[in-house]
């Protein structure tokens, strides 16, 4: 698989997860994909699909802005910014909910992915969830 193909797969994977496009997930992730971020852990495509389907409706009009994508061997690295409007309640836990403030939120993130047979077999997504929460709580 060429580096440009891996770049497209990585970008499409992030966009599908952010946008809730579960139909695209089998095209870009292996069935036994494993991955994590500050707020999730998956060990299969089924688990990832379930999490993407159950995404919070707290954020709307989400957009991925790619800053850089690099491929080194079977690994891909993508720096991106995610912007979205905080338009619905965010359930922190069983007892806590943050009401929407209508603001556009922005976070920077990096995803590291490993490829096997043209699909992502493992990923790690890094972002500052405390910075996101701070923007949600802003008056």
Secondary structure, 3 states (H helix, E strand, C coil): CCHHHHHHHHHHHHHHHHHCCHHHHHHHEEEEEEEEECCEEECCHHHHHHHHHCCCCCEEEEEEEEEEEEEECCEEEEEEEEEEEECCCEEEECCEEECCCCCEEEEEEEEEEEEECCEEEEEEEEECHHHHHHHHHCC
